[in-house]
């Protein structure tokens, strides 16, 4: 189990944060700087930066590459 913006989200061992969020129905977790448009998973392989999150106080992590560890505190960016 991880938390996303204070909300509990189930996560399986070895699952990425992006996969856990998508499985929980959360499809957007950041907004664009200028227009405030929602962003979430785009490429899914770490080539872009649309899925950035803050995990346990560490900003700018790609949710598609970051493994969800138990009790991780994930926040939108």
C-alpha positions as CSV (number, residue, x, y, z in Angstrom):
1,X,0.0,0.0,0.0
2,X,1.2,3.5,-0.9
3,X,-0.4,6.8,-0.3
4,X,-1.1,9.3,-3.1
5,X,-1.8,12.8,-1.9
6,X,-3.0,11.3,1.4
7,X,-5.2,8.7,-0.2
8,X,-4.4,5.0,0.3
9,X,-3.6,3.2,-3.0
10,X,-3.0,-0.6,-3.3
11,X,0.3,-1.6,-4.8
12,X,1.6,-5.0,-5.7
13,X,5.3,-6.0,-5.1
14,X,7.4,-5.0,-8.1
15,X,4.7,-2.7,-9.5
16,X,5.6,0.9,-10.5
17,X,3.9,3.8,-9.0
18,X,2.4,4.7,-12.4
19,X,0.9,1.2,-12.6
20,X,-0.5,1.3,-9.1
21,X,-2.1,4.8,-9.8
22,X,-3.6,3.7,-13.1
23,X,-5.0,0.5,-11.5
24,X,-6.6,2.6,-8.8
25,X,-8.3,4.8,-11.5
26,X,-6.0,7.8,-11.0
27,X,-5.0,8.9,-14.5
28,X,-3.5,12.4,-13.9
29,X,-1.1,13.4,-11.2
30,X,0.6,16.6,-12.4
31,X,-0.4,19.7,-14.4
32,X,1.5,21.6,-17.1
33,X,3.3,24.8,-16.0
34,X,1.6,27.2,-18.3
35,X,-1.9,26.0,-19.0
36,X,-2.5,23.8,-15.9
37,X,-3.5,20.8,-18.1
38,X,-3.6,17.4,-16.4
39,X,-0.8,14.9,-17.1
40,X,-0.1,11.3,-16.1
41,X,1.3,8.4,-17.9
42,X,2.2,9.1,-21.5
43,X,5.1,6.9,-22.8
44,X,5.4,4.5,-19.9
45,X,9.1,3.8,-20.6
46,X,10.9,6.7,-19.1
47,X,11.5,8.7,-22.3
48,X,9.3,11.6,-21.4
49,X,8.6,13.5,-18.2
50,X,4.8,13.6,-18.1
51,X,4.5,11.3,-15.1
52,X,6.7,13.2,-12.6
53,X,5.8,12.7,-8.9
54,X,7.4,13.4,-5.5
55,X,8.1,10.2,-3.5
56,X,9.0,10.5,0.2
57,X,10.1,14.1,-0.3
58,X,12.2,13.4,-3.4
59,X,10.9,15.4,-6.4
60,X,11.1,14.8,-10.1
61,X,10.8,11.0,-10.1
62,X,9.2,9.3,-13.1
63,X,6.3,7.3,-11.8
64,X,6.7,4.8,-14.7
65,X,10.2,3.9,-13.6
66,X,9.9,4.2,-9.8
67,X,8.9,1.0,-8.0
68,X,6.2,1.4,-5.4
69,X,7.6,0.4,-2.0
70,X,5.4,-0.2,1.0
71,X,4.3,3.0,2.8
72,X,5.7,5.3,0.1
73,X,4.2,8.8,0.3
74,X,3.6,9.9,-3.3
75,X,2.5,13.5,-4.1
76,X,1.5,15.1,-7.4
77,X,3.9,17.5,-8.9
